[in-house]
Amino acid sequence: MPAPSAATDALTLDELRRVVCLVVADFDPQWLDRSAAVEAMEQWSTIAHAADAALAMAAARVAVLGPPPSAGARTAADFVAKTTGTTSAKATEKIKTGNGLRDNDRTRAKAVAGELSGEQTAAITDALTVNPNAEDKLLGVAEQGSLGELRNACARSKAEEQDLADVEKRIHSKRALRRWRDAEGVEHLHAAGTRMTMARIDRALKPIIDKIFKQARTDAVREPLEAYAYDALVTIADESVEPTETETETETETGPSTTAQPAATSKRRRRPAATIQNLTIVRADLSALKRGHLAPGETCDIPGLGPISVEAAREMLGESIVKLVITKGVDVRNVTHLGRGPNVAQKVALLWEQPSCMREGCNRSARLEYNHAYGAEYHKTKHTRVDETEPLCDPDHDLQTYEGWALVEGTGKRPMVPPDDPRHPRNRPPP
């Protein structure tokens, strides 16, 4: 840590607080035009981020010294929570972030310059407690990507230095489903568990969410994805109490009753056919699956959720590992489909390579549109190829379709620009 300076003494901080509060009190955004409003937002964001980093470091120091005896707080986290107006859990995270800033110079330099948000700083410092060599890589992701992408990168960095099977067992031992009611009477449901079991829940919800979404579009109704997900959960709950395949309603002399019936008259439920909507994609190196553990540079994860152990992948795949061996060597990139959209094999390949929106800074992975790259539109080629297809989220696909936006030339995640931007593909100079 740098040596103390006059800039951190109590009188200077008190003066800074008074100046900032006076400026905020006089701040009236209604007179700002768009450009000035954007500039103000950026400036206040930088100030808030820098102050948040200083708060985290101060909270960590309080944790070392202990709360004031007169505070009546049992722990430093309780004292920080009361002082900052947050929960003990968030105060504990703030203290942990402050400790991480103390131990990682480059991250601290970015944070105190206001270049990292509190969430970004917390994610990076948490990952660095497990993999301190990942600092430069994670700072690069924070600069270019979304918070979701950074959290995924942090999870991968931690996985490189952890025994994921032990981590999954520890998480499983703490699995929980908790309900509570807030002050407005809203019922809340919170589930915590492993990526593997959460993937099973996702797989059950997704086809129902898609069905509800399509019906809403037909009815000209637009609601958030989270609303459809809740409706899907309620649907699953309703279906779970319907008569099973060995139960049906019959009439007796004494009235309705439920009795077992012969198979010929029972209600049967068929397992849905395997489609891209009800499959869980597991990305895993075949050599790792055979060996039983990951070697450096190998992959084992669930796209959109993050790394899992090879043990969990084997459990999820079951006998399908045989199919992986049989299909080894098929180059899906070179499979051409004559339809307008990708077939199932191509969708699996796309989910493997890019499970989220291709626009830089967007980490959406739900309801992706399989977009034909600029210059390889279907009306020109009359085919679909993986190397000419790039997933975009609904809003970004609409920007391209209706307003002429496009991804800049290149591969992988990259910026998306409007038609008048010089980086737009149609504005490139002729060869």
C-alpha positions as a printed NumPy array, in Angstrom:
array([[  0.   ,   0.   ,   0.   ],
       [  1.253,   3.553,  -0.631],
       [  2.446,   5.634,   2.309],
       [ -0.174,   7.823,   4.051],
       [ -0.554,  11.324,   2.661],
       [ -2.292,  14.527,   3.653],
       [ -4.985,  13.711,   1.081],
       [ -6.352,  11.029,   3.397],
       [ -6.522,  12.901,   6.676],
       [ -9.875,  13.396,   8.372],
       [-10.091,  17.147,   7.735],
       [ -9.48 ,  16.712,   4.003],
       [-12.088,  13.963,   3.745],
       [-14.585,  16.081,   5.648],
       [-14.016,  18.992,   3.275],
       [-14.333,  16.679,   0.271],
       [-17.612,  15.318,   1.61 ],
       [-19.037,  18.806,   2.105],
       [-17.986,  19.93 ,  -1.383],
       [-19.451,  16.857,  -3.07 ],
       [-22.714,  17.16 ,  -1.15 ],
       [-22.995,  20.854,  -2.054],
       [-22.394,  20.121,  -5.728],
       [-24.983,  17.341,  -5.674],
       [-27.49 ,  19.606,  -3.946],
       [-27.083,  22.185,  -6.732],
       [-27.17 ,  19.591,  -9.521],
       [-30.326,  19.999, -11.626],
       [-30.325,  17.644, -14.635],
       [-33.525,  18.987, -16.208],
       [-31.575,  21.763, -17.931],
       [-29.076,  19.376, -19.557],
       [-29.247,  18.352, -23.192],
       [-28.47 ,  14.735, -24.095],
       [-24.756,  15.279, -24.588],
       [-24.406,  17.1  , -21.277],
       [-26.521,  14.471, -19.481],
       [-24.281,  11.685, -20.799],
       [-21.184,  13.606, -19.749],
       [-22.639,  14.201, -16.264],
       [-23.556,  10.546, -15.881],
       [-20.032,   9.466, -16.841],
       [-18.426,  11.919, -14.432],
       [-20.665,  10.985, -11.513],
       [-20.083,   7.291, -12.286],
       [-16.316,   7.77 , -12.071],
       [-16.636,   9.692,  -8.796],
       [-18.934,   7.039,  -7.32 ],
       [-16.656,   4.183,  -8.373],
       [-13.568,   5.824,  -6.872],
       [-15.437,   6.571,  -3.643],
       [-16.701,   2.969,  -3.519],
       [-13.126,   1.666,  -3.741],
       [-12.046,   3.964,  -0.901],
       [-15.043,   2.82 ,   1.156],
       [-14.078,  -0.839,   0.645],
       [-10.502,  -0.207,   1.783],
       [-11.671,   1.756,   4.837],
       [-14.135,  -1.025,   5.726],
       [-11.345,  -3.595,   5.48 ],
       [ -9.229,  -1.522,   7.864],
       [-12.123,  -1.287,  10.322],
       [-12.328,  -5.097,  10.168],
       [ -8.648,  -5.304,  11.156],
       [ -8.972,  -2.846,  14.05 ],
       [-12.469,  -3.825,  15.153],
       [-15.574,  -1.609,  15.495],
       [-15.652,   1.157,  18.138],
       [-16.626,  -0.23 ,  21.544],
       [-19.375,   2.377,  21.792],
       [-21.022,   1.097,  18.58 ],
       [-22.441,  -1.995,  20.258],
       [-21.793,  -4.033,  17.098],
       [-20.943,  -7.713,  17.449],
       [-18.719,  -7.757,  14.357],
       [-17.02 ,  -5.339,  12.021],
       [-19.464,  -6.413,   9.278],
       [-22.423,  -5.456,  11.487],
       [-20.86 ,  -2.057,  12.148],
       [-20.086,  -1.448,   8.444],
       [-23.617,  -2.535,   7.523],
       [-25.21 ,  -0.138,  10.02 ],
       [-22.924,   2.745,   9.071],
       [-23.374,   2.364,   5.302],
       [-27.03 ,   1.365,   5.38 ],
       [-26.663,  -2.079,   3.847],
       [-26.925,  -5.723,   4.917],
       [-24.309,  -7.67 ,   6.855],
       [-23.787,  -9.948,   3.854],
       [-23.018,  -7.003,   1.576],
       [-20.838,  -5.427,   4.232],
       [-18.843,  -8.66 ,   4.47 ],
       [-18.37 ,  -8.594,   0.697],
       [-17.246,  -4.954,   0.905],
       [-14.628,  -5.866,   3.51 ],
       [-13.439,  -8.762,   1.351],
       [-13.148,  -6.406,  -1.639],
       [-11.118,  -3.957,   0.431],
       [ -8.721,  -6.729,   1.397],
       [ -8.41 ,  -7.669,  -2.26 ],
       [ -7.572,  -4.084,  -3.219],
       [ -4.86 ,  -4.048,  -0.569],
       [ -3.224,  -7.126,  -2.122],
       [ -3.528,  -6.336,  -5.864],
       [ -1.853,  -3.124,  -6.983],
       [ -3.064,  -2.964, -10.603],
       [ -6.686,  -3.601,  -9.672],
       [ -6.465,  -0.967,  -6.916],
       [ -5.039,   1.582,  -9.377],
       [ -7.982,   1.017, -11.741],
       [-10.541,   1.084,  -8.933],
       [ -9.347,   4.294,  -7.265],
       [ -9.236,   5.968, -10.693],
       [-12.961,   5.223, -10.982],
       [-12.454,   2.835, -13.9  ],
       [-14.035,  -0.15 , -12.128],
       [-17.49 ,  -0.355, -10.578],
       [-17.977,  -1.895,  -7.159],
       [-19.383,  -5.059,  -8.774],
       [-16.432,  -5.342, -11.161],
       [-13.929,  -4.782,  -8.357],
       [-15.62 ,  -7.37 ,  -6.127],
       [-15.642,  -9.976,  -8.913],
       [-11.973,  -9.431,  -9.809],
       [-10.627,  -9.358,  -6.254],
       [-12.609, -12.497,  -5.396],
       [-11.094, -14.347,  -8.378],
       [ -7.604, -13.148,  -7.535],
       [ -7.771, -14.74 ,  -4.078],
       [ -7.774, -18.073,  -5.934],
       [ -5.806, -17.23 ,  -9.096],
       [ -3.563, -14.185,  -8.534],
       [ -1.94 , -14.624, -11.96 ],
       [ -5.192, -13.731, -13.76 ],
       [ -5.159, -10.015, -12.869],
       [ -4.135,  -8.585, -16.252],
       [ -6.54 , -10.835, -18.148],
       [ -9.497,  -9.958, -15.924],
       [ -8.769,  -6.228, -16.071],
       [ -8.795,  -6.524, -19.864],
       [-12.214,  -8.219, -19.792],
       [-13.531,  -5.516, -17.439],
       [-12.414,  -2.801, -19.844],
       [-14.058,  -4.34 , -22.935],
       [-16.851,  -6.633, -21.776],
       [-20.05 ,  -6.568, -19.762],
       [-20.314,  -7.369, -16.078],
       [-21.734, -10.783, -16.979],
       [-18.763, -11.542, -19.219],
       [-16.388, -10.463, -16.465],
       [-18.075, -12.721, -13.934],
       [-17.81 , -15.634, -16.377],
       [-14.122, -14.887, -16.911],
       [-13.602, -14.736, -13.14 ],
       [-15.32 , -18.112, -12.735],
       [-13.076, -19.639, -15.4  ],
       [ -9.973, -18.154, -13.772],
       [-10.927, -19.602, -10.401],
       [-11.689, -22.969, -11.993],
       [ -8.123, -23.143, -13.322],
       [ -6.844, -23.316,  -9.744],
       [ -9.62 , -25.251,  -8.009],
       [-10.745, -28.853,  -7.677],
       [-14.232, -28.272,  -9.096],
       [-15.53 , -31.603,  -7.819],
       [-14.774, -30.518,  -4.24 ],
       [-16.304, -27.084,  -4.894],
       [-19.496, -28.694,  -6.24 ],
       [-19.766, -30.977,  -3.207],
       [-19.399, -27.96 ,  -0.913],
       [-22.053, -26.009,  -2.838],
       [-24.363, -29.026,  -2.863],
       [-24.066, -29.345,   0.92 ],
       [-25.314, -25.74 ,   1.179],
       [-28.136, -26.106,  -1.369],
       [-31.266, -24.26 ,  -0.343],
       [-34.679, -23.092,  -1.483],
       [-35.85 , -20.101,   0.501],
       [-39.111, -18.17 ,   0.468],
       [-39.94 , -14.818,   2.002],
       [-42.449, -11.99 ,   1.711],
       [-41.386,  -8.376,   1.354],
       [-43.066,  -5.251,   2.739],
       [-45.325,  -4.934,  -0.32 ],
       [-46.583,  -8.484,   0.051],
       [-44.579,  -9.817,  -2.91 ],
       [-43.655, -13.485,  -2.497],
       [-39.992, -14.262,  -3.256],
       [-38.322, -17.568,  -4.07 ],
       [-34.558, -18.   ,  -4.023],
       [-32.77 , -21.202,  -5.037],
       [-29.061, -21.905,  -4.503],
       [-27.207, -24.947,  -5.8  ],
       [-24.697, -26.28 ,  -8.3  ],
       [-24.458, -25.381, -11.972],
       [-25.333, -28.953, -12.899],
       [-28.635, -28.988, -11.026],
       [-29.453, -25.449, -12.146],
       [-28.91 , -26.564, -15.747],
       [-31.521, -29.275, -15.19 ],
       [-33.961, -26.632, -13.975],
       [-33.156, -24.428, -16.992],
       [-33.739, -27.362, -19.329],
       [-37.189, -27.97 , -17.833],
       [-38.166, -24.292, -17.963],
       [-36.895, -23.326, -21.412],
       [-39.426, -25.101, -23.688],
       [-42.293, -23.809, -21.549],
       [-40.867, -20.267, -21.578],
       [-40.579, -20.435, -25.374],
       [-44.187, -21.626, -25.677],
       [-45.457, -18.833, -23.416],
       [-43.34 , -16.276, -25.29 ],
       [-44.713, -17.36 , -28.691],
       [-48.283, -17.179, -27.425],
       [-47.624, -13.707, -26.012],
       [-46.275, -12.563, -29.376],
       [-49.387, -13.946, -31.064],
       [-51.525, -11.989, -28.596],
       [-49.397,  -8.838, -29.163],
       [-48.242,  -8.898, -25.534],
       [-44.688,  -7.991, -24.574],
       [-43.388,  -8.716, -21.102],
       [-39.911,  -9.307, -19.633],
       [-38.275, -12.719, -19.877],
       [-38.376, -12.926, -16.083],
       [-42.188, -12.773, -16.187],
       [-42.354, -15.666, -18.662],
       [-39.896, -17.657, -16.53 ],
       [-42.137, -17.214, -13.494],
       [-45.183, -18.32 , -15.51 ],
       [-43.237, -21.381, -16.67 ],
       [-42.395, -22.286, -13.072],
       [-46.066, -22.024, -12.112],
       [-46.95 , -24.209, -15.116],
       [-44.543, -26.904, -13.949],
       [-46.042, -26.718, -10.455],
       [-49.584, -27.046, -11.858],
       [-48.629, -30.006, -14.049],
       [-47.024, -31.809, -11.118],
       [-50.397, -32.209,  -9.384],
       [-52.311, -33.411, -12.468],
       [-53.349, -37.081, -12.555],
       [-50.389, -39.378, -13.258],
       [-50.41 , -42.009, -15.974],
       [-51.811, -44.582, -13.505],
       [-54.562, -42.315, -12.198],
       [-57.829, -41.13 , -13.72 ],
       [-61.17 , -39.853, -12.496],
       [-63.934, -42.486, -12.261],
       [-67.496, -42.446, -10.998],
       [-68.671, -44.87 ,  -8.299],
       [-71.95 , -45.232,  -6.476],
       [-70.619, -43.027,  -3.701],
       [-69.28 , -40.299,  -5.993],
       [-65.966, -39.338,  -7.622],
       [-62.849, -41.2  ,  -6.567],
       [-59.339, -41.761,  -7.868],
       [-58.39 , -45.386,  -8.641],
       [-55.708, -47.198, -10.57 ],
       [-56.807, -48.104, -14.092],
       [-55.449, -50.529, -16.682],
       [-52.715, -49.175, -18.897],
       [-55.03 , -49.105, -21.895],
       [-57.225, -46.416, -20.31 ],
       [-54.624, -44.46 , -18.367],
       [-53.285, -41.054, -19.273],
       [-49.749, -41.37 , -20.62 ],
       [-47.144, -38.673, -20.766],
       [-44.558, -38.948, -23.453],
       [-41.018, -37.732, -23.041],
       [-40.557, -34.784, -25.435],
       [-38.39 , -35.409, -28.458],
       [-34.796, -34.227, -28.121],
       [-34.562, -30.725, -29.557],
       [-32.227, -27.802, -29.047],
       [-34.826, -26.304, -26.659],
       [-34.744, -29.19 , -24.144],
       [-31.092, -30.157, -24.345],
       [-28.344, -29.051, -21.998],
       [-25.134, -28.326, -23.886],
       [-21.958, -29.434, -22.107],
       [-18.654, -28.258, -23.577],
       [-15.928, -30.714, -22.635],
       [-12.676, -31.904, -24.169],
       [-12.947, -35.584, -25.041],
       [ -9.494, -36.26 , -23.6  ],
       [-10.61 , -34.791, -20.246],
       [-13.764, -36.926, -20.202],
       [-11.683, -40.039, -20.82 ],
       [ -9.02 , -39.075, -18.278],
       [-11.414, -37.943, -15.552],
       [ -9.889, -34.539, -14.868],
       [ -8.876, -31.377, -16.711],
       [ -5.4  , -30.682, -17.996],
       [ -4.165, -27.094, -18.522],
       [ -5.951, -25.447, -21.447],
       [ -8.859, -27.921, -21.535],
       [-12.526, -26.983, -21.234],
       [-15.43 , -28.404, -19.263],
       [-18.416, -26.121, -18.775],
       [-22.075, -25.41 , -19.424],
       [-22.445, -22.466, -21.829],
       [-24.051, -19.555, -20.03 ],
       [-23.486, -21.025, -16.549],
       [-19.756, -21.638, -16.311],
       [-17.168, -24.298, -15.451],
       [-18.15 , -27.671, -14.001],
       [-16.064, -30.637, -12.911],
       [-15.405, -33.534, -15.274],
       [-17.187, -35.698, -12.711],
       [-20.35 , -33.587, -13.079],
       [-20.055, -33.624, -16.889],
       [-19.822, -37.423, -16.897],
       [-22.902, -37.639, -14.693],
       [-24.866, -35.309, -16.981],
       [-23.757, -36.992, -20.193],
       [-24.305, -40.559, -19.024],
       [-24.149, -42.949, -21.948],
       [-24.06 , -40.12 , -24.492],
       [-20.278, -40.092, -24.149],
       [-20.339, -43.006, -26.626],
       [-22.042, -40.754, -29.181],
       [-19.364, -38.139, -28.651],
       [-16.693, -40.687, -29.511],
       [-18.573, -41.808, -32.616],
       [-19.064, -38.264, -33.877],
       [-15.505, -37.148, -33.128],
       [-14.042, -35.558, -36.221],
       [-17.245, -34.108, -37.687],
       [-16.472, -30.513, -38.657],
       [-19.803, -28.789, -38.087],
       [-18.408, -25.509, -39.427],
       [-18.3  , -27.057, -42.891],
       [-21.836, -28.455, -42.82 ],
       [-24.048, -26.367, -45.106],
       [-27.785, -26.29 , -44.455],
       [-30.048, -25.111, -47.276],
       [-32.695, -23.787, -44.894],
       [-32.972, -20.203, -43.7  ],
       [-31.864, -20.972, -40.118],
       [-29.293, -23.353, -38.633],
       [-30.199, -26.996, -38.072],
       [-29.807, -28.696, -34.687],
       [-26.181, -29.724, -35.273],
       [-25.267, -26.175, -36.268],
       [-27.11 , -24.705, -33.267],
       [-25.113, -26.982, -30.962],
       [-21.9  , -25.796, -32.632],
       [-22.954, -22.156, -32.233],
       [-23.821, -22.656, -28.562],
       [-20.402, -24.246, -28.096],
       [-18.514, -21.4  , -29.718],
       [-20.594, -18.403, -28.657],
       [-23.377, -18.961, -26.083],
       [-24.19 , -15.234, -25.77 ],
       [-24.852, -12.227, -28.003],
       [-21.925, -11.33 , -30.279],
       [-22.223,  -7.603, -29.574],
       [-19.365,  -6.374, -27.434],
       [-20.616,  -5.546, -23.944],
       [-23.787,  -7.681, -24.236],
       [-23.941, -10.942, -22.314],
       [-27.539, -11.946, -23.049],
       [-27.921, -15.678, -23.674],
       [-31.728, -16.004, -23.737],
       [-33.807, -15.944, -26.938],
       [-30.835, -15.465, -29.247],
       [-31.476, -14.927, -32.949],
       [-29.178, -16.753, -35.351],
       [-28.17 , -13.872, -37.54 ],
       [-26.607, -14.236, -40.996],
       [-23.421, -12.163, -41.088],
       [-23.277,  -8.974, -43.142],
       [-22.647,  -9.92 , -46.788],
       [-23.83 , -13.515, -46.221],
       [-27.542, -12.799, -45.848],
       [-29.844, -15.691, -46.702],
       [-31.456, -13.858, -49.608],
       [-28.01 , -13.742, -51.224],
       [-26.615, -17.192, -50.379],
       [-29.74 , -19.359, -49.935],
       [-27.861, -21.382, -47.308],
       [-26.832, -21.301, -43.649],
       [-23.275, -21.987, -42.469],
       [-21.882, -21.849, -38.945],
       [-18.986, -19.659, -40.048],
       [-21.477, -17.186, -41.556],
       [-23.873, -17.164, -38.592],
       [-23.557, -14.971, -35.51 ],
       [-25.989, -15.04 , -32.552],
       [-27.549, -11.725, -31.575],
       [-30.014, -11.009, -28.777],
       [-33.525,  -9.832, -29.684],
       [-32.858,  -6.069, -29.298],
       [-29.599,  -6.169, -31.265],
       [-31.109,  -8.339, -33.995],
       [-33.922,  -5.781, -34.335],
       [-31.307,  -3.016, -34.628],
       [-29.713,  -4.853, -37.535],
       [-32.964,  -5.89 , -39.222],
       [-34.903,  -2.642, -38.971],
       [-32.32 ,   0.113, -38.456],
       [-29.335,  -1.114, -40.452],
       [-26.866,  -1.63 , -37.617],
       [-24.114,  -4.229, -38.092],
       [-21.218,  -5.837, -36.277],
       [-17.884,  -4.404, -37.363],
       [-15.727,  -6.668, -39.497],
       [-13.878,  -9.423, -37.665],
       [-14.6  , -12.476, -35.562],
       [-15.706, -13.057, -31.991],
       [-17.252, -10.414, -29.743],
       [-16.986,  -6.963, -31.291],
       [-18.755,  -3.602, -31.433],
       [-22.065,  -3.103, -33.237],
       [-22.413,   0.222, -35.016],
       [-25.131,   2.263, -36.792],
       [-25.163,   2.684, -40.598],
       [-23.399,   6.08 , -40.531],
       [-20.441,   4.798, -38.5  ],
       [-17.244,   4.555, -40.594],
       [-16.647,   1.089, -39.131],
       [-19.92 ,  -0.24 , -40.588],
       [-19.12 ,  -2.978, -43.148],
       [-20.941,  -1.203, -45.962],
       [-18.748,   1.884, -45.435],
       [-15.466,   0.035, -45.872],
       [-13.371,   1.197, -48.826],
       [-13.344,  -1.043, -51.922],
       [-10.472,  -3.558, -52.1  ]])
